[in-house]
Amino acid sequence: MNRRELDRGSGDGINATPTRPLAIWPILVAWILVVGWWISPLASGVGGRWQYVVWLPDWVWLILVGFCSALALLIVMMGHGSRSRGLAFAAALAVLGPLWGTLHRDVGLPVRSALGDATVLFLNPQDPGKQVVEALVDELVAMDADVAVIMNPGWIPVTWRAVESAQPTGRFFRNIGGVLVVSRTAINSMRRIFANGEVQAMEITLGMEGGSLLPRKIVVADLPSDLTVNRAESLRTLAAGIAADVGSDAESPSPIDLLLGDLNTTPRSPELGQIIPGFVDVFTSVGRGWGGTWPRDRGWLRIDFALAPFDRMPESVVTFDPGVGGHRGLVVRYRRP
């Protein structure tokens, strides 16, 4: 009996032959999903329902691809021979892309080790009411940030000022156009630099001393949450508005150091990197821990962002749960000189 007949009739051959073709199908589905994961950012500019393909976070793709790969590996384990090892390698290789994306964009793989000790806090609590604002203000005060930027603050300014009057800390307050800034240093100016429907941006200039690594000029942006709005178009509108203001603002030539915002998009949207040329998603460079900010109690998606240029990159950024409202907040840490 020759080798071919042995493979056809032996116990090993009976086990191996039918299992190898079966493993091909989940591997094929896994690789189709990997291709979908890779090209899905192209859907962000299409608009309509197609734009929400890019809203699938990397961890969702990882679960889908991982399930198919695990099924293929289970089938391969029932077979034998070098060809089975090749199929196992193909199944394992499929998960590397979504796994890298999850660690890079959803969990954060920080480049720097220092935590920093000067902080900028950002939060969009979505106009909290009087019944919950006291606990929220207590949380924000306890965090003791150098600069706190609160979008849609609701009753927070009134309550925080009352706390400040009872125990003065010398902080500066300014609440303009739905943005509250509480700072250890003077707030030189706050002005709305752009407003086009629900796409809005405000510039905050702080009186930072020379040599401070904390941002001197911060732009705060808010984009529409309406699910029917073309998100890519909103981001392009914001980029055009900021560019037009920077070009016309001859009285304040200092560069923007940090952009904070509820941008209502996800980290895989290509337009995110076009808002301000040279600015990148801070979390993908120095993020720590789970980065999801919405909904607050689950943190499935990361739609609140800190963007900065590489030469003014913070030491780290983490999220925090304020306990109320619809979003988790961001704590951006800088190293004091």
C-alpha positions in Angstrom: 0.0 0.0 0.0 1.5 3.3 -1.0 1.5 6.6 0.9 -1.5 8.1 -1.0 -3.5 5.0 -0.1 -2.3 5.2 3.5 -3.5 8.9 3.7 -6.8 7.9 2.2 -7.5 5.0 4.5 -5.5 5.4 7.7 -7.0 7.0 10.9 -4.8 10.0 10.5 -5.8 10.5 7.0 -9.5 10.2 7.8 -9.2 12.8 10.5 -7.1 15.2 8.5 -8.6 15.2 5.0 -12.1 16.4 5.9 -11.0 19.0 8.4 -8.7 21.0 6.3 -11.3 22.3 3.8 -13.6 23.1 6.7 -11.1 25.4 8.3 -10.7 27.3 5.1 -14.2 28.8 5.3 -13.9 30.6 8.7 -10.4 31.8 7.7 -11.8 33.2 4.5 -14.6 35.0 6.4 -12.0 36.3 8.9 -9.8 37.8 6.1 -12.9 39.3 4.4 -13.6 41.0 7.7 -10.0 42.2 8.0 -10.3 43.8 4.5 -13.5 45.4 5.7 -11.8 46.7 8.8 -8.9 48.1 6.7 -11.1 50.0 4.1 -13.9 51.0 6.4 -12.5 54.6 7.0 -13.3 55.2 3.3 -17.0 55.1 4.3 -16.7 58.1 6.6 -17.1 60.6 3.7 -20.0 58.8 2.0 -22.7 60.1 4.3 -26.0 58.5 5.1 -26.0 55.1 6.8 -22.7 54.0 5.2 -20.8 56.5 7.2 -21.4 54.5 10.4 -19.3 51.6 9.2 -16.3 53.6 10.5 -18.1 53.9 13.8 -17.5 50.3 14.5 -14.6 50.4 16.9 -11.5 48.2 16.5 -12.6 46.0 19.4 -15.8 45.0 17.6 -13.8 44.0 14.5 -11.4 42.1 16.7 -14.3 40.1 18.3 -15.7 39.2 14.8 -12.3 38.3 13.3 -11.3 36.6 16.5 -14.4 34.4 16.6 -13.8 33.2 13.0 -10.1 32.6 13.7 -10.8 30.7 16.9 -13.3 28.5 15.0 -10.7 27.8 12.3 -8.0 27.0 14.9 -10.4 24.6 16.6 -11.1 22.8 13.3 -7.4 22.8 12.4 -6.5 21.2 15.8 -8.5 18.2 14.7 -6.2 17.7 11.7 -2.6 16.9 11.2 0.4 17.8 9.0 2.2 20.8 7.7 -0.8 22.1 5.8 -2.8 22.3 9.0 0.0 24.4 10.5 -0.2 26.7 7.5 -4.0 27.1 8.0 -3.4 27.8 11.7 -0.9 30.5 10.9 -3.4 32.1 8.4 -6.1 32.1 11.1 -3.8 33.6 13.7 -2.4 36.3 11.3 -5.9 37.6 10.6 -6.4 39.0 14.1 -3.2 41.1 14.2 -4.6 44.1 12.4 -7.8 44.5 14.6 -5.7 43.6 17.6 -3.2 46.4 16.9 -6.0 48.8 16.3 -7.7 48.0 19.6 -4.5 48.4 21.6 -3.6 51.5 19.7 -6.9 53.4 19.5 -9.2 51.9 22.2 -6.9 50.9 25.0 -3.8 53.1 24.3 -0.2 52.1 24.1 1.7 55.0 25.6 5.1 55.9 24.3 6.1 57.9 27.4 6.3 56.5 30.9 5.9 59.8 32.9 2.4 60.6 34.2 3.0 64.3 34.5 1.8 66.6 37.3 0.0 69.5 35.5 -3.4 68.7 34.2 -6.0 70.0 31.8 -9.5 68.5 32.3 -12.1 68.3 29.6 -15.8 67.2 30.0 -19.1 67.5 28.2 -21.7 66.7 30.9 -24.5 67.8 28.6 -26.2 70.4 30.7 -26.5 68.6 34.1 -29.5 69.6 36.1 -29.6 71.0 39.7 -30.4 67.6 41.2 -27.1 66.0 40.2 -24.7 68.9 39.8 -23.5 69.1 43.4 -22.0 65.7 43.3 -20.4 66.4 39.9 -18.9 69.7 41.1 -17.5 67.9 44.2 -15.8 65.4 41.9 -14.4 68.1 39.6 -13.1 70.1 42.6 -11.4 67.0 44.1 -9.6 66.4 40.8 -7.8 69.7 41.3 -6.9 70.3 37.6 -4.8 73.3 36.6 -7.3 74.1 33.9 -10.8 72.7 33.6 -12.8 73.1 30.4 -16.5 72.2 30.7 -18.7 72.2 27.6 -22.4 72.5 28.1 -22.0 73.1 31.8 -25.6 73.6 32.8 -25.7 74.5 36.5 -22.0 73.8 37.1 -20.9 77.5 37.0 -23.4 78.5 39.7 -22.6 75.6 42.0 -18.8 75.8 41.5 -18.7 79.5 42.3 -20.7 78.8 45.5 -18.1 76.2 46.5 -15.3 78.7 45.6 -16.8 81.5 47.7 -17.0 79.2 50.7 -13.4 78.0 50.3 -11.5 80.4 48.1 -8.7 79.0 46.0 -8.0 82.0 43.9 -9.1 80.3 40.7 -10.3 82.3 37.7 -13.7 81.6 36.2 -15.2 82.5 32.8 -18.4 81.1 31.3 -19.1 82.2 27.7 -21.2 80.6 25.0 -21.8 77.3 26.7 -18.1 76.8 27.7 -16.9 77.1 31.3 -13.2 77.6 32.0 -11.8 77.3 35.5 -8.1 78.0 35.7 -5.3 78.5 38.2 -3.8 81.2 35.9 -5.5 84.2 34.4 -7.9 83.7 31.5 -6.7 86.3 29.0 -9.5 85.9 26.5 -12.4 83.6 25.3 -13.9 84.2 22.0 -16.0 82.2 19.6 -14.0 81.8 16.4 -16.5 79.8 14.4 -20.1 78.9 14.4 -21.9 77.3 11.5 -25.2 75.7 12.6 -24.2 73.1 15.2 -20.5 73.1 14.3 -18.9 75.5 16.8 -15.4 76.3 18.1 -14.1 78.7 20.8 -10.6 79.9 21.5 -9.3 80.1 25.0 -6.1 82.0 25.7 -4.5 81.5 29.2 -1.9 83.6 30.9 0.7 80.9 31.2 4.2 82.0 32.2 7.1 81.5 29.9 8.5 78.0 30.0 5.3 76.4 31.1 4.4 73.2 29.2 0.7 73.7 29.8 -1.1 74.9 26.7 -1.5 78.6 26.3 -4.0 78.6 23.5 -6.8 76.0 23.5 -9.5 75.5 20.9 -12.7 73.8 22.1 -15.0 72.4 19.5 -18.5 70.9 19.5 -20.0 69.0 16.5 -23.6 67.9 16.0 -24.8 64.6 17.5 -27.7 64.2 15.0 -27.2 60.8 13.4 -28.4 62.1 10.0 -25.6 64.6 9.7 -22.6 63.8 7.5 -19.8 63.7 10.1 -17.0 64.0 7.6 -18.6 67.2 6.2 -18.9 68.6 9.7 -15.2 68.0 10.4 -14.3 69.6 7.1 -16.5 72.6 8.0 -14.7 72.9 11.4 -11.3 72.7 9.7 -12.2 75.4 7.3 -13.5 77.7 10.0 -10.4 77.3 12.2 -8.1 77.8 9.2 -9.9 81.0 8.2 -9.7 82.4 11.7 -6.1 81.6 12.2 -5.3 83.3 8.9 -7.2 86.4 9.9 -6.1 86.7 13.5 -3.1 89.0 13.2 -3.4 90.3 16.7 -2.8 86.8 18.3 -0.1 85.1 16.3 0.7 82.4 18.9 0.0 78.9 17.7 -2.8 76.7 19.0 -1.4 74.2 21.5 -4.4 71.9 22.1 -7.8 71.1 20.6 -10.4 69.6 22.9 -13.9 68.6 21.7 -16.9 66.4 21.6 -16.3 65.7 17.9 -19.0 63.0 17.6 -16.8 60.9 15.4 -14.4 58.0 16.0 -10.6 57.7 15.9 -10.7 55.9 12.5 -12.2 58.9 10.6 -9.6 60.2 8.2 -11.0 63.7 8.5 -9.9 63.8 12.2 -6.3 64.4 11.2 -7.3 67.3 8.9 -8.9 69.6 11.4 -5.7 71.4 12.1 -2.7 70.4 10.0 0.0 68.6 12.0 -2.4 67.8 14.9 -2.8 64.2 15.9 -5.0 62.2 18.2 -3.3 62.4 21.6 -4.7 59.1 22.8 -3.0 57.1 20.1 0.4 58.5 21.2 0.2 58.7 24.9 -3.2 57.3 25.9 -3.6 55.1 29.0 -6.3 52.6 29.8 -9.7 52.3 28.2 -10.4 55.3 26.0 -14.1 55.0 25.3 -16.0 58.1 26.4 -19.6 57.4 25.3 -22.0 56.3 26.6 -20.6 57.2 30.0 -21.7 54.1 31.8 -20.3 51.7 29.2 -17.7 53.7 27.2 -18.2 51.8 23.9 -17.0 54.6 21.6 -14.3 57.2 21.8 -16.0 60.4 20.5 -14.3 63.0 22.8 -10.8 64.0 21.7 -7.7 65.8 22.6 -5.6 66.8 19.5 -2.1 68.2 19.7 1.0 68.6 17.5 4.0 66.3 18.3 6.2 69.1 19.5 3.6 70.0 22.2 2.4 66.5 23.0 1.3 65.9 26.6 2.7 63.2 28.8 -0.5 61.2 29.0 -4.2 61.3 28.6 -6.8 59.2 30.5 -10.5 59.1 30.8 -12.6 59.5 33.9 -16.2 58.8 34.8 -17.9 61.9 36.3 -20.8 59.8 37.6 -23.5 61.8 35.8 -24.1 63.0 32.3 -23.7 61.3 29.0 -19.9 61.4 28.5 -16.7 60.4 30.2 -14.2 63.2 30.5 -10.5 63.5 29.6 -7.6 64.3 31.9 -4.6 65.5 29.8 -1.4 65.5 31.9 1.7 67.6 31.2 5.1 67.5 32.8 6.0 70.6 34.7 9.4 72.1 33.7 
